[in-house]
């Protein structure tokens, strides 16, 4: 009879130990699930939610090229000229962007050297298959030929 009571108490101890192990495993799994969900949410927001979903930049389209080793993407540069605070004289600013749409990239290649206004989206981070930059151009707002300067031409220095 004494042995029977000992076994019951032993089984009760194991039951409590097992119950706490199951609860501990549940708590660990819940914490792990919350951490994984938080990581996926962070990555989704960083790479797929636009920081700025509507912006327009204007300037002279310098070039558009198809480049990359593993992921071939369309990349472009827009030269914006103007005055900058703290600087003297006319300064140029280069806006680098990526293009997801192939037809848009081909159209922009034909507009190289012209003044354009480009609509873009800005993301928190860049993805290698989307482009090298955080700025993704999705449409052309306006395009016009570059206007040559109307000023006097300066002759070259001859050393005299």
N, C-alpha and C positions, 0 to 999 in steps of 0.2 A: 504494500500500500504506500509505503514511503517512497518507493521508486516511482510509482504512478504520479504522485504529487510533484516530485522533482521534474518529471518529464513535462507535465502540464506547465509548470512555471518556466521551464526552459523554452517550451514552445511559445509561451506568452512573450518572453524576452525577444525571441526571434521575430515574432509578429511585429512588435514595436520597432525593432531594428529595421525590418523590411519596410514597414510603413514609412519610417523616416527616410529610408533610402529612396523609396518611390517619390516621396514629396521633394527631396533634394534633387532628384533627377528631373522632375517636372519644373522646378524653379530654374535649374540650369538650362533646360531646353527652352523655357519661355524667355529667359534673358538672351540666349543665343539667337532665338527667332527675332526678337526685337532688335538686336544688334545687326543682324543680316538685313532685315527690312529697312533699318535706318541707313545702312551702307548703300543699298540699292536705290533708296529715295535720294540720297545725296548725289550719287553718280548720275541718276536720271535728270535731276535738276541741273547739275553742273554741265552736262553735255547735250541735253535735248530741249531744255526750256530756254527760250531766248531771254537774254538780259534786257535787250532793247529790241522790240519787234518791228519797229518802223523808224528808219532813218534814211536821209538822203545826203549824199556827198557830191559836190560838183568840182570839176577840174578837167585837166587835159589827160586823156587816157594814154599812158605811156606804153604799156604792153600787156598782152594776155598770152600766157603760155600753158602748155600741157606738160606737167612735170611730175616726177616721182619715180621711185624704184619699185616698191611693192604696190602702193596705191597711187595710180595715176590720177591727178587732180588738175583742175584748171585754176591757175593763179594769175592775178593781175595787179597792176600798179596804176594809181591815179595821182597825178601831180597837182597839188593845190598851191596856188601862189597867193601871197598876201602879206600883210604886216603882222608881225608877232610882237607881243608886249615884251619889253626889255631888250629888244634887238633893234639895230639901226638898219634901215633900208628894207628892200623887198626880200622876203625869205620864201623858200618853197618848202612844202610839207608833202611827204609821200604817204599815201594811203594804200596799204596793201590789203588785198581781199582775195577770197576764194569764190569759186562759182560751182554750184552743183549741177546745173542744167547744161547739157552739151550744146543744145541749139543756141542758148543765150551766150555761151562762151564763143561759139563760132561767129555770132553776130557782133560781139564785142571785138573780136579779132579784126573784123573788117572796119571797125570804127577807130582803130588805133591812130593816135595823133590828133584826134578831134576832141572838142569840148563836149563832155557828157555829164549828165546827172544820173547817178545810180542809186537805186533803192536797195537797202541792205538790212540784214538782221545781225545783231551782235549776241554771241553766246558767251557763257562764263568760261568755257574751255574749248579747245580745238580737238577734233577727232581726225585721225590720219586718213580715213576714207572720205571725209567731208572736205578736207582742205587743211592747209598749214596755218591758217589764221582763224581768229574768232569771228571775223566779219564775213558773212555769206551774202553775196549780191544775188538778188532774185529777179530784178527787172531793170529795164532802162527807162528812166523818166523822160529824158530829153537828150537830143544829140544835135550838135551844130558844128560846122567846120571851124577849125582854128583860125583866128584872125591874125594875120601877120602884123607886126608893129608898123605904125604909120609915121614913126619918127624919122629923123634924118639918119642916114647911114654914116657910121663913123669910119673914116679911112684907116687902114692898118698902119701901125707904127713902122716907119722905115729907118729909124735910128738917126735922123738928122735933126 
